[in-house]
Amino acid sequence: MLLALNVNIARRFCALATCLTDSPTAHKLLGRQMDVSELCSAIETTGVRAASWQGGASGGGHKRAEERERAYWHTAVDVISPMGFRVWKALEKSIAAYMSTLQRRSDTLDELRSLQRQNEELRLLLNQYLASRINEELRVPPTAVI
């Protein structure tokens, strides 16, 4: 989209962003989705000439844009307060501990299922041995002891 607007270097992009944010109707332009033709016509109707953002921006405007960008990133660093950061770190630590607990629980359930299968197999084998014909021939069959 930027290539369609002939914005192909960072300085031109900054100048275009300045034009869009400095105009009185910028909130209308930036508040919705629009295609390239709508954006071009909107820029023209705001009174911004293409030469001002296609590289012909004055040095003062460029410095002002740099200052605004620097101020923006300076404030963006402090989006989360130190107290909020500590809260998020504590939350992350708690979630990691909870995840560890859930993982151990999952492993224990897997082990439980395995033991249940083994128990069922052993029960079937015991019933098979107890029902065997050889037990009837013994003087004291195993069923009499149990």
Stockholm file with secondary structure:
# STOCKHOLM 1.0

chainA/1-146         MLLALNVNIARRFCALATCLTDSPTAHKLLGRQMDVSELCSAIETTGVRAASWQGGASGGGHKRAEERERAYWHTAVDVISPMGFRVWKALEKSIAAYMSTLQRRSDTLDELRSLQRQNEELRLLLNQYLASRINEELRVPPTAVI
#=GR chainA/1-146 SS CTTTTTCCSHHHHHHHHHHHHHSTTHHHHHTSCCCHHHHHHHHHHTTCCHHHHTTCCCHHHHHHHHHHHHHHHHHHHTSSCHHHHHHHHHHHHHHHHHHHHHHHHHHHHHHHHHHHHHHHHHHHHHHHHHTCTHHHHSSSCHHHHC
#=GC SS_cons         CTTTTTCCSHHHHHHHHHHHHHSTTHHHHHTSCCCHHHHHHHHHHTTCCHHHHTTCCCHHHHHHHHHHHHHHHHHHHTSSCHHHHHHHHHHHHHHHHHHHHHHHHHHHHHHHHHHHHHHHHHHHHHHHHHTCTHHHHSSSCHHHHC
//
